[in-house]
């Protein structure tokens, strides 16, 4: 939760301004208690949501495993290498 405040402090100390278009009260040029409070609350909600998603994923995998489902790719299967852009080398030149 404090990571977001530390990140914004680093931005501020290096001269980077963070501007929220849809929520100007969060913009860094405000530097007031309300901005810090709102950013902390949003950070807390984001962290909690990540933890809930992780718990649900673990529960789902455990339930699938308990029902006998084999997780992961089949043994001996090799990962396919996919090229996102066939002209990648030409683009880089």
N, C-alpha and C positions, 0 to 999 in steps of 0.2 A: 504494500500500500504506500509506503514511504518512497518507493522507487520512483513513482511519477513526480513527486515533489523534488527529489534529488535530481532527476533528469531535467526538470524545468529550471532548477537552480543552475545547473551546468549550462543550459542554453543561455540563461540570463547573463552568467558571468563571462561567456564568450561573445556576447553581443548579438545573439540570435533571438529574434522576437517571434513568439508563437502567437498567432492570431486565430481565434475561433470565429468563423464567419457567422455561424448560426447561433452561437452563444457568446456574444462579445464580453459578457461579464467574466468569462474565464480567461480572456486574453492576458498575456503577460504584462502588458503595459499598465494593467490595473494594480498589481502588486499590493493587494489588500487582504484582509482576513477572510472576506467572503470568497474571493477567488481560491485561496488556499483550502478553505473548508469544502467548497464544491468539488475541487479537484481530488481532495482526499476521499470524499464520499464516492465519487465516480471510480476512483482507483480501488476502493474497498469492494464496490459492487462487481467490478471486473474480476478481481481476484476471487471473490466468492463464486461467481459464475464459472470460472475456470475449474475451481475445486469441485463444484457440483457436476460439471461435465465429466471430469476425470472419474469421480465416484460412479456415475452412471455407466461409463464405459467399462470400468472394472467389473461392475455387477453384471453387465450384459455378457462380457466375455466369460465370467465365472459360470453364469447360467447356461451359456452355450456349451461350455466344456463339460458341465455336469450332465447335460442331456446327451452327451456322446458326440457332439459335433467336433470335427477335427479342425483346429484353427491353423491359419497360415497356408502357405502354398504347399503343394504336394512335395514329398521328398524327392530329391534329384532334379527338381525343376529349376531351371536357370532363369534369372531375371532378364527380361528383354531390354535391350538398350534402345531407347527411343530418341530420335533426333527431332528436336522441336522445329528447327528451321534448316532445310537442306542447303540453303545458301548462306549459312552462318559464316563460313570462311570468307566468302566474297564480301559480306557486309562488314567484316572486321577490317578489311583492307582499305 
